Amino acid sequence: MRVDRQHLRERLRVYFIFGTPDTAHDPVWLLEEAIRGGITAFQLREKGPGALTGSALKELALKLREIARAHRILYFIDDDPELALAVGADGVHIGQEDTPYEDVRRLVGPEMIIGVSTTTLDQAVQAEKAGADYIGVGPIYPTQTKPGKPPVGTEHIRRLRREGIRLPIVAIGGVTAERTPGIIESGADGVAFITAVSRSPDPRRAAYALVQAGSVTGREDVF
């Protein structure tokens, strides 16, 4: 379900990402708690040791889709356009080493939202030219999820805007409530995070703190 760019900016404001290897919580409960805290988008990123595959992954993806749909938040699948189609996700997110954008677009059709991970200005320019709906930018700060990648910092977001990137930008990597205001001020439309909520003993409160730090939620049914 593609939406106009301004509406998409608003709906990407507080973007939670996790898979079962990222948390000790029950994934259904975790997503429900994060939604109660105010998240506006969710991405199922099932990667790493012990990750679900096959029918078990599809079953979980369907359960989480129903929750996202009931609460009217955007639902993305990471790096699996076939699964995104099979479960009726709103979008799919791809990295630089995943299936190329053009191939993904041909597979999923014109209506599905496609986000692309970028680290450099050139990657952002190429994603915009290709037709991506939004870009993920990072890591902004050091992150446990990708410890080998050097952080690009908020100045990189400012540079993207100065160089004319108009796509919605979602910043990722080391995002915390304390860092979120500076990230938004630098030109990002939203923040994406994994462990800040997935490993919190109180994910609802952790999500709410990120919502408050971003100064806008776009949803009224929070906390």
Secondary structure, DSSP 8 states (H G I E B T S, - for coil): ----HHHHHHHTSEEEEE-GGG-SS-HHHHHHHHHHHT--EEEE---STT---HHHHHHHHHHHHHHHHHTT-EEEEES-HHHHHHHT-SEEEE-TTSS-HHHHHHHH-SSSEEEEEESSHHHHHHHHHHT-SEEEE--SS--SSSTTS----HHHHHHHHHTT--S-EEEESS--TTTHHHHHHTT-SEEEESHHHHT-SSHHHHHHHHHHHHT--S-S---
